[in-house]
């Protein structure tokens, strides 16, 4: 089945997934950049993986765009590139989560009754949580077209 046929008719759900994926992929680096800015303003420590993830998430926007165009050519060998890209993203997501999960000593849920040192620290906690959640949702959505095309 040709990839183009996923964009119309009964398979238009894949087009919706891909559109959502692009929106999520654009949101992830924005959230990461906001996180870096807020953490710096709040005087919180950032590890190296924050910058690696920011760079990779920006590259991912261009990569997914190129891969989407490549898949429209219906060359079955192109799926290998997509799978390699997803595996790389999954490794970076896992590493990022492992390194940043406890980067501030506040629960991931950012409870209201927690004694935050400043309102900015609470915002930093919320951005951190949103960033992790968005990143993993993006990873799941990114996998959907891959499994559909295999």
C-alpha positions in Angstrom: 0.0 0.0 0.0 1.4 3.4 -0.9 2.0 6.0 1.7 0.0 8.5 -0.3 -3.1 6.4 0.3 -2.8 7.0 4.0 -3.6 10.7 3.5 -7.1 10.1 2.2 -10.2 8.0 2.6 -10.5 5.4 5.3 -6.8 5.9 6.3 -7.1 9.6 6.9 -6.5 8.9 10.6 -2.8 8.5 9.8 -2.8 12.0 8.4 -4.3 13.2 11.7 -1.5 11.4 13.6 1.2 12.9 11.4 -0.3 16.4 11.8 -0.4 16.0 15.5 3.1 14.7 15.4 4.4 17.8 13.6 2.7 20.0 16.2 4.2 18.0 19.1 7.6 18.0 17.5 7.5 21.8 17.2 6.2 22.1 20.8 9.0 20.0 22.3 11.9 22.3 21.6 9.8 25.3 22.6 9.1 23.7 26.0 12.8 22.8 26.3 14.0 26.3 25.6 11.5 27.8 28.1 12.7 25.2 30.6 16.3 26.3 30.1 15.4 30.0 30.4 13.3 29.5 33.6 15.8 27.2 35.2 18.6 29.8 34.6 16.4 32.6 36.0 15.5 30.5 39.1 19.2 29.7 39.6 18.6 25.9 39.2 21.2 23.5 37.8 20.9 22.1 34.3 22.8 19.1 33.1 24.4 18.7 29.7 21.5 16.5 28.4 19.2 19.5 28.4 21.2 21.1 25.7 21.7 17.9 23.8 17.9 17.3 23.9 17.3 20.9 22.7 19.6 20.5 19.7 18.3 17.1 18.9 14.7 18.2 19.1 15.4 21.1 16.7 17.1 18.7 14.3 14.2 16.3 14.6 11.8 19.0 13.1 13.9 19.0 9.9 14.5 15.3 9.9 10.8 14.4 10.2 10.0 16.8 7.4 12.6 15.2 5.2 11.5 11.7 6.1 7.8 12.5 5.4 8.8 13.7 1.9 11.0 10.6 1.5 8.1 8.3 2.4 5.9 9.9 -0.2 8.2 8.3 -2.8 7.2 4.8 -1.6 10.7 3.4 -1.4 10.5 0.5 1.1 14.2 0.9 2.0 13.5 4.4 3.4 11.7 2.9 6.4 15.1 1.8 7.7 16.1 5.5 8.1 12.8 6.2 9.9 13.4 3.3 12.3 17.0 4.4 13.0 15.7 7.9 13.7 13.1 6.7 16.1 15.5 4.5 17.9 17.9 7.4 18.3 15.0 9.5 19.6 14.0 6.8 22.0 17.5 6.5 23.4 17.7 10.3 23.9 14.3 10.3 25.5 15.3 7.5 27.9 18.7 9.2 28.7 17.0 12.6 29.2 14.4 11.2 31.5 16.9 9.3 33.6 19.2 12.3 34.0 16.6 15.0 34.5 13.8 13.1 36.4 15.2 14.3 39.8 17.2 17.4 38.6 15.2 19.5 41.2 14.3 18.0 44.5 10.5 18.4 43.9 8.1 15.7 43.0 7.2 15.5 39.3 3.6 16.3 40.0 4.6 19.7 41.4 2.1 19.6 44.3 0.4 22.8 45.4 1.2 22.3 49.1 5.0 22.0 48.4 7.1 24.7 50.0 8.6 26.2 46.9 11.5 28.7 47.4 9.9 31.1 44.9 7.1 31.2 42.4 9.7 30.8 39.6 10.8 27.5 41.0 7.2 26.3 40.9 6.9 27.4 37.3 10.2 25.6 36.6 8.8 22.4 38.1 5.6 22.7 36.0 7.6 23.3 32.8 9.9 20.3 33.7 6.8 18.1 34.1 5.1 19.3 30.9 8.3 18.8 29.0 8.8 15.2 30.1 5.1 14.4 29.4 5.2 16.1 26.0 8.4 14.4 25.1 7.1 10.9 25.8 3.7 11.5 24.1 5.6 12.7 21.0 7.7 9.5 21.1 4.5 7.4 21.2 2.9 9.4 18.4 6.2 9.2 16.4 6.1 5.4 16.6 2.5 5.2 15.3 3.2 5.9 11.6 6.3 3.7 11.8 4.3 0.7 12.8 1.6 1.5 10.3 4.1 1.7 7.5 6.0 -1.6 8.4 
